Amino acid sequence: MHNLYLCCFKRIKIIYAYLNTYFLYIYTLIMNMYAVLSGDIVSSTSLGANDKERLELALKTLIVDLSKEFDAFGRVIKGDYLEVVAPSPLQALQIALAIKAFVKGIPVEINNYKEQKKRAKLFKEHGIRLAIGYGELSRYKPEEGIIDGEAIYLSGRLINAKSTHGNERIVIKNTLFFTSNNEMLNLHITPVMELLDVLFSKATSRQSEVLYLKLMGNDENTIAARLGIDQSVVNRHSTAVGWNAIETSVSYFSTLMSKQ
């Protein structure tokens, strides 16, 4: 009897969590509050023709993956600039980190570069600058490609301000940002973004692949089968790059956003 009660209690908790997320999603739609991600590929102009083509094809795949997993609307502009609308602000950080991990996992052979080697290294280290803008969207019609409002203005302006296009000397300190008109919310989230930035900058291409697949909801056995490696290797990569801290950060962000 005790086991029956325990089983029922667990099921009630699962149903409650599902309903809570669903009603938060509906509330977001009613209030027109969104999280929009704007992203700028780091040192994209330094990449060779083959790597640029590989990057552009990979980004198209990413947009499809994000649509399937999160029902997110995304688009690539001029081959190296991304805009993604999270269907619920609660998922914005998870989506941002998935994008970050995906781009860092794109294979680029640095030794093939000579004159642009330093800039190509920046791509390998950072991959993409990403800003999450949280606010209203006065007009959002994904079927027509229309995204207009405060959220996309906030993220777009911040990324444009951080751009290093045309700079002779590039110094990159941070590549993950959050912005809203709620200063207290910004204060809570910015330190988390900065710490995550450090973890991701140290991730190898293989670790980034593992991170991406984890952030897309895959378990370690599935990831191992997909990458053709042992589950223990997947776990080792996850531990080395700080998966527990990343998972906690995503949960913390989601909780904060649910209280807005």
C-alpha positions in Angstrom: 0.0 0.0 0.0 2.8 2.3 0.9 4.5 1.7 -2.5 1.1 2.5 -4.2 0.8 5.8 -2.4 4.4 6.7 -3.3 3.9 5.8 -6.9 0.7 8.0 -7.0 2.5 10.9 -5.3 5.3 10.8 -7.9 2.8 10.8 -10.7 1.0 13.8 -9.2 4.3 15.7 -8.9 5.0 15.0 -12.6 1.5 16.1 -13.6 1.8 19.3 -11.5 5.2 20.2 -13.0 3.8 19.7 -16.5 0.7 21.8 -15.8 2.8 24.5 -14.1 5.0 24.8 -17.2 2.0 24.8 -19.5 0.2 27.6 -17.6 3.4 29.6 -17.5 3.7 29.2 -21.2 0.1 30.4 -21.7 0.7 33.3 -19.4 3.7 34.3 -21.5 1.7 34.2 -24.7 -1.0 36.4 -23.1 1.4 38.9 -21.8 3.4 39.0 -25.1 6.6 38.5 -23.1 9.4 36.7 -25.0 13.0 35.9 -24.9 14.8 36.6 -28.2 18.4 35.4 -28.8 20.6 37.4 -31.1 24.0 35.8 -32.0 27.0 36.8 -33.9 29.6 34.2 -35.0 33.0 35.1 -33.7 35.7 35.9 -36.3 33.5 34.5 -39.1 35.3 36.7 -41.7 38.6 35.0 -40.9 37.4 31.5 -41.9 38.3 30.1 -45.3 35.7 29.4 -47.9 35.3 25.7 -47.1 34.8 26.4 -43.4 32.4 29.2 -44.1 30.3 26.8 -46.2 30.5 24.2 -43.5 29.4 26.8 -40.9 26.4 27.9 -43.0 25.2 24.4 -43.6 25.6 23.5 -39.9 23.6 26.6 -38.8 20.7 25.5 -41.0 20.7 22.1 -39.3 20.8 23.9 -35.9 17.7 25.9 -36.7 15.8 22.8 -37.7 16.9 21.0 -34.5 15.8 23.9 -32.3 12.4 24.0 -34.0 12.0 20.3 -33.4 13.2 20.2 -29.7 11.9 23.6 -28.4 9.4 24.7 -31.1 11.7 27.8 -31.4 11.6 30.0 -34.4 15.1 30.8 -35.8 16.8 32.3 -38.8 20.3 32.9 -40.1 21.1 36.3 -41.5 24.0 36.9 -43.9 25.4 33.5 -43.0 26.9 34.5 -39.6 24.1 36.2 -37.6 21.3 34.3 -35.7 18.0 35.3 -34.4 16.0 32.8 -32.3 12.7 33.3 -30.5 12.2 31.0 -27.5 8.5 29.9 -27.2 8.9 30.3 -23.4 11.4 32.6 -21.7 12.0 29.8 -19.2 13.9 27.8 -21.9 15.9 30.7 -23.2 19.2 29.9 -21.4 19.0 26.2 -22.3 18.5 27.2 -26.0 21.3 29.7 -25.8 23.8 27.2 -24.4 22.7 24.6 -26.9 23.5 27.1 -29.7 26.8 27.9 -28.1 27.8 24.3 -27.7 26.7 23.5 -31.3 28.8 26.2 -32.9 31.9 25.4 -30.8 31.5 21.8 -31.9 31.8 22.7 -35.6 35.1 21.2 -36.8 37.6 23.8 -38.0 41.3 22.8 -38.4 43.3 25.7 -37.1 46.6 24.4 -38.5 45.2 25.1 -42.0 45.4 28.8 -41.2 48.4 31.1 -41.4 47.7 34.8 -41.6 44.3 34.4 -39.9 45.3 31.8 -37.4 44.8 34.0 -34.3 41.4 35.0 -35.4 40.4 31.5 -36.3 41.5 30.4 -32.8 39.0 32.9 -31.4 36.3 31.1 -33.3 37.4 27.8 -31.9 37.5 29.2 -28.3 34.3 31.2 -28.3 32.2 30.1 -31.3 29.5 32.7 -31.0 28.4 35.8 -29.0 24.9 35.4 -27.7 22.5 37.9 -26.1 19.2 37.0 -24.6 16.8 39.9 -24.7 13.7 39.6 -22.4 10.7 41.8 -23.1 7.6 42.3 -25.2 7.2 41.5 -28.9 4.5 43.8 -30.4 4.5 41.8 -33.6 5.5 38.1 -33.8 4.5 36.2 -36.9 7.0 33.4 -37.5 5.2 32.1 -40.5 5.9 35.5 -42.2 9.3 36.0 -40.6 8.2 39.0 -38.6 9.9 39.6 -35.2 9.3 43.2 -33.9 9.4 44.6 -30.4 11.4 45.3 -27.3 12.9 41.8 -26.8 14.6 41.7 -30.2 15.7 45.4 -29.9 17.4 44.6 -26.6 19.3 41.6 -27.7 20.2 43.0 -31.1 21.6 46.3 -29.7 23.7 44.5 -27.2 25.2 42.1 -29.7 25.9 45.0 -32.1 27.6 46.9 -29.3 29.9 43.9 -28.7 30.8 43.3 -32.3 34.5 43.2 -33.3 34.0 43.4 -37.0 36.7 45.5 -38.6 38.8 45.8 -35.4 42.5 45.2 -36.0 43.1 43.9 -32.5 40.4 41.7 -30.9 40.0 41.2 -27.2 37.1 39.0 -26.1 36.1 39.0 -22.5 32.5 37.8 -22.5 30.3 36.2 -25.1 27.1 35.3 -23.2 24.8 38.2 -22.2 21.3 38.8 -20.7 19.4 42.1 -21.0 16.0 43.3 -20.0 14.4 46.4 -18.5 14.4 44.8 -15.1 17.7 45.8 -13.5 17.2 43.4 -10.6 16.7 40.5 -12.9 19.8 41.5 -14.9 21.8 41.6 -11.7 20.8 38.1 -10.8 21.4 36.6 -14.2 24.6 38.4 -15.4 27.0 36.6 -13.0 25.6 33.2 -14.1 26.2 34.1 -17.7 29.8 35.1 -17.0 30.6 31.9 -15.1 29.0 29.8 -17.9 31.1 31.7 -20.4 34.3 30.5 -18.7 33.1 26.9 -18.7 32.2 27.0 -22.4 35.4 28.7 -23.5 37.4 25.8 -22.1 35.3 23.1 -23.8 36.9 21.1 -26.6 35.0 20.4 -29.8 34.1 16.9 -28.6 33.0 18.2 -25.2 30.9 20.8 -27.0 29.2 18.0 -29.0 28.3 16.2 -25.8 27.0 19.3 -24.2 24.9 20.1 -27.2 23.3 16.7 -27.2 22.7 16.9 -23.5 21.1 20.3 -23.7 18.9 18.9 -26.4 17.5 16.4 -24.0 19.5 13.3 -24.8 20.7 10.8 -22.2 24.2 9.6 -22.1 23.5 6.2 -23.7 21.8 7.9 -26.6 24.7 10.3 -27.0 27.2 7.5 -26.8 25.5 5.6 -29.6 25.2 8.8 -31.7 28.9 9.7 -31.3 30.2 6.2 -31.5 31.8 6.3 -28.1 31.3 4.5 -24.7 28.9 5.9 -22.2 31.7 6.3 -19.7 33.5 8.6 -22.2 30.4 10.7 -22.5 30.2 10.9 -18.7 33.9 11.9 -18.5 33.4 14.7 -21.1 30.3 15.9 -19.2 32.2 16.0 -15.9 35.2 17.7 -17.3 33.2 20.6 -18.7 31.1 21.1 -15.6 27.8 19.6 -16.7 26.3 19.7 -13.1 27.0 23.4 -12.8 25.5 24.0 -16.3 22.4 22.0 -15.5 22.0 23.8 -12.2 22.3 27.2 -13.9 19.7 26.3 -16.5 17.3 25.3 -13.7 18.1 28.5 -11.7 17.4 30.7 -14.8 14.1 28.9 -15.4 13.0 29.4 -11.8 13.9 33.1 -12.0 12.0 33.6 -15.2 9.0 31.8 -13.9 8.6 34.4 -11.2 8.6 37.4 -13.6 
